[in-house]
Structure formats: C-alpha cells, structure tokens
Amino acid sequence: MNNTNLPSHIAVIMDGNGRWAKEKGLNRTAGHEEGAKTVRNITIHCSKIGIKYLTLYAFSTENWSRPKLEVEFLMKLLEKYFKAELPIYLENNVKFKAIGNLSRFSKKLQKIIKETENKTASCTGLTQILALNYGSRDELTRAMKKIQENNLEITEENISKSLDTAEIPDVDLLIRTSGEIRISNYLLWQIAYAEMFFTQTYWPEFTSNDLDDIISDFNNRERRFGGI
C-alpha cells in the first residue's frame, strides 16, 4: 500500500450483515457477529497503514424500529464488543470515540463506552469512531440547539464546532458495502466533499484487500473541492 496519499478520514456504512446471514441460511444475529469481526480486521488494517480517522456507522437513530429481539441482541453485542476490543485498541495504539446521542442506551452500556474512551485517550495512532444511535439530522439539530444556547452566530465554523465530530477533520473517503447506493442520514455535513465508493460486497465479507483497492482508486481521483 502506497501511503503517500492516504485519505486522512475514512467513513464506512457497514451494510449487508442481515443479507449475508440470510443467504447462508443463518439468523440475522450471526451476520452482526461476523460483521463485528470485520470491524476489528479493518480497524487493525487502517491502523497499520497509517489512516488517522475511521468512522463506522454502527447503530442509527432509525435502527430502533427493527424487531425488538434484534435490537436487544445488538445492545448485548455492543457490550461484548467493547470488552473484547479494549486490549486490541491498546495493542494497536487506537483511540476510541463514540458519536451520536448515547442517552438512549442503558446506563451500563453508556458506562462501558465512556470507560473505553477514557482508557484509550492516550493512544496516538488511528482514532476509531463508532456512530451509535447516530443520525445526521439529529446531530445537526442538537448542534443548532447548542449554538442557540450559547448565543453564538450561525456560521459554518460554529456549526462544525458544535457537531459530534468537532476537532475531527471532514471525511475524505466514504464507503458503503452491500450494493445499496444511498447515504442513509450519515455524516451529511462532514461528507460535503468526500469521494464516494459503493461496493457489492457485504460487510462481513469486506476485507483489507478490498479497502486497499478502494484507496488505490481514491488516489487516482482528482479532488477539486469546487475549483477547476
């Protein structure tokens, strides 16, 4: 991997867990478990090749409408994930950050998330950001309320500083797996000039080689940011 022109910030819509499981005759929950393994593999790979920020769409504000048993499983999977991944974060010098409205999660899960953030705060390599109970419209609404409460002028700078991603650079490269071609209320402000890639591969089957191929394609694109 040529790291001379790596994207600083990669964002991923991790799609296709359920369909992957269905095609294999498995329960949707098996797809989510396999998807969690892919999160680990891609995170470690990004850390090794020098990516600075990796933001993963883990649970959206709309995901609460899924069947109750699936939502309950996802909450338990998140708890299991953080406990298992903390040593992996530390071993790979990965800082963890959560974005989204965490207040709807259980007190136990909120505590685990905060502890993971605190225990990895001194890591200086990749920052892995999980979007949890996240929706971009919700984020923007909360940002506007924050600006209003602080009696600030509505400017691009103040909006950016009021988002969950304050102090994190905008997205350079957005990837969506599973063949769907839509943004799904994800980082709408932050992807204003992101290069977008849509792959047919389901998230549980997405590999580091797939990511390397996309980054190579990214390097061949000319980013003009509205200029000539």
N, C-alpha and C positions, 0 to 999 in steps of 0.2 A: 504493500500500500504506500503510494507516494503521499507523504504528509505535508507537502509544500503548500497545498491549497485546500486544506481540510475545512469543511464547514465548522464554524465555532459552535453553533447550536442546531442540533437535530431534534425534531419533534416527530412523534410517531402516533398514529391512530392504530392501535393494535386490534385489528378486526379479524373475525373468522374463527374464533375459538369454538363456538357452538356448531358451525357448519362442518368444521374439521372433525369434531366428535361424531356428529350425525352420520357423516359419510363412512365412518369406521364402525358404525353400529354401537356407539358408546353414548353415555349420558353427557349432556352439555357440561356438567361439572368436570368431567375428565378433560374436556377441551380447555377449561380455565386452568386446571392444574398443569397441563402441558404448556399453556401459554406463559405461566409463571416461570417455568424453566427457561423459556426463550428470553424472558426479561433478564434473567441472570446472565445468560450467554451473551446477549447483545450489550448489556451494561459492561461486562468484563472486557469485551472486544473494543468498545468505544474508549474505555479507559486506557487500554494498551496502545491504541493507535493515536491517541492524543486529542480526542474530542473533548471540548471543555464543558458542554452542557447537553444533556439528553433528557427531553421531556416526554413522558409516556402517558397516554390517556387511559387511565386505569379504571375509573368509575365516574360516569357522567351524572349530572343532575337528573337526566331523563331515565337513567338505569333503575331508579326506584320503582318504575312501572313494570318491571319484569316480575315473573312469578315469585311469590314470597319465599319459597324454598330456595330458589336460585340466589336471591338477594342475601338470604341468611348464610348460604354457603360462601358467597363472595366475601361477606364480612369476616367469617371464620378463616377463609383463605388469606385475607389481608393480615390478620393477626399472626397466622402461621408463617407467612412470608417474611414479615419484619423480624420475627425471632430467628428465623433461619438465615436471613441475609445479613444481619448485622456483622458477623465475622467476615463475610465476603466483602462488604463495604470497607471495613477496616484493612483487610489484607490487600485490597486493590486501591487504597487511598481515595475512596469515593465518598464525597459528601452527599448526604441525602436531604432533600427538601420536599415538602408537600405543598401543593397549591389547591385552592378550592375552599368551599365552605365546610369546614370539618365539624361544625357544631351539631350536625345531624347524626354523626356517628356516636356509638356508645362511649361512655367515659373511659372504659378500659382501652378501646381502640385509639381514642384521642391521646391517651397517656402513652401508649406504645409508640405512636407516631412522633410525639414530642420527644420522647426518650431517644428515639433513633436519630432525630435531627441533632439533639444535643451531643450524643456520643460520637457523631461523625463530623461535628462542627469544625474540628481542627484539620480535617483531611484537605489536601490541597490539589488533588487531581480532578478527575471528572466530577461534576455535580449532576447527580441523577435526580430528576424532579418527577414526582408522581402526581398527576392531576386526579384528585379524589373528591367525589361529589362536586365536580367541576363542570361549569358551563360558562362559555364566554359571555353570554348576555348577562348572566348572574354576576360574573366578575365585574363587568363594566357598570352594572347598576350599583354594586357595592362601592366601586371606585368613585362614581359620581356622588354618592351619599357622603363618602369620606371628604371629598373636595368641598361639598356644601357645608359639612360640619366644621371644617377648618377655615371657612370663609376665604377660600382660595379662588383665584381666577381660573376659569376653564380654559386650559391651554393643553397642547399636545404633551408638553413636558410634565405638567401636573397630573394629567391622566396616566401617563406611563408610570410616574412615581407612586400612584395610588393603586395600581394593579397588583395582583398576587405576585407577579413576576418582576416587581421593582428591583432594580440593580442587576437584572439578568438581561443580556442582550437579546434583541429580536431574533426570531427563528430564521436561519439560513436555508434549511432543507426540511421539508415536510414530507413524510412518507405515510401512505395508507395501504395496509395489506388487505387481501381477500377479494379484490376486484371492484369494490364499491368506489364510486368517484363522487365524493361529496366531503364537506368539511365537518359536518355534524357539530356545529356550535363549539368549535375548538380553537382557542387562541386567535380569535378573529382579528384582534388589534396587532398581535405580535407577528402574524404571518403576512403582513401587508406586502412585503417584497420577498417572501420565501419562494424558492424553487420547489415545485411540487412533483412528486413521483407516486404513481399508483401501480401496485403490483397485484397480480392474480393470486400470489402465494398467500395461503392462510397464515396467520400469525404463529401458530405452533410449529409450522414448517419453515419459518423465516430464519435464515442462517447468517453468520458473519460474512460468508461469501456473497450472499445477496446484498448485504449492506455495502460491501466493498464495491460491487458492481454499480450500485446506485451512486456512491460517492464519486466513482470514476466518471460516470455520466454527468454528475453535478459539475465536476471540474471542467467539462467540455462546454458548459453553457456560459453564455456571455451575460453577465448581470449588469444592467444599465441603470437600474433604480430611477426610471423615468427619463433618463438622459438619452443621448444619441450614442 
